[in-house]
Amino acid sequence: MTEGLDELIKLERSAEEERSKLAGLTDDERDAQWRRWRKAAERAQAAITAHAEATGANRYEVEQAVKRAVRHAQQEPTAE
């Protein structure tokens, strides 16, 4: 079963959130956070690959669409 695009976006967003937590960390804290980021990134990449293979889509294009969607959501101003 493949992941839908919404699920791929959630996985990529999760990986980006874990990456952003690296800022300011040092030593053991950084190592532990790096492992959490790496695991989240691996899950996102595996899901993108599975989706592309199952749908016959170009893997690179799927990945770029997911990354654009995540970046676009991060750049949107929040409603107040």
N, C-alpha and C positions, 0 to 999 in steps of 0.2 A: 504494500500500500504506500502510495506517495503522499507527501505533505502538500497541502494546498498552499497557494501563494501567501495567504494570511499567516499560516503557521510558519512559513519560511521567514517572513518578515519578523514575527515574534522571536524566532530563534536568533536571527541576526541582531535584532535590537538587544536581546539578552547578552549576546557576546560583546556588543559595543558598551553596554552598561558595565560589564565586568572589566573591560579594558580601561574605561574611564576611572575606575576605582584604584588603578595603579599609581595615579598621580600622588606624589608626596610620600609614598611608602618606601621603606628601606629594609634591607636585610631579610629576615625570616618572613615578615609581613608581606613584603613585595613578592618573595618566592611563592608564598601560599596563594596570594591573589593572582599571580601570573598563571599558576596551575588552574585556578578557577576560570580565568579568561580563556586559556588554551582549551579546556574541556568544552566550554560553551561554544568557542569558535569551531572546534572539531564537529560538534553536533550540527551546527548550522551548515558547515561545508558538506557533511555527509548527506543531510537532508536535501540540499541543493542538487547534489550529484544524483541522488535517487530520483528526485523529481524530473530532472532533465532526461535521465535514462528512460523513465517510465512514460514520459510524454513525447519523447523524440525531439525535445527542444535542445537548442544549443546551450550547453552548460554555462559558458561564459556569459551569454545573453541573460540567462536566468539569474545568475549571480549579480550582474550589473543592475538588473531591474530591481532586485531585492535591496541592494545597497542604495540605489537611488530613492526607493520608497522610504527606507530608514532615514537617510539624510534629509529628505524632504520633510518628513514628520518632525525631525529635530529642529528644522529651521523655521517652521510655522510659528508665528507668535501665539502665545496662549491667550485665551479669552479671559477677560477680567470682569 
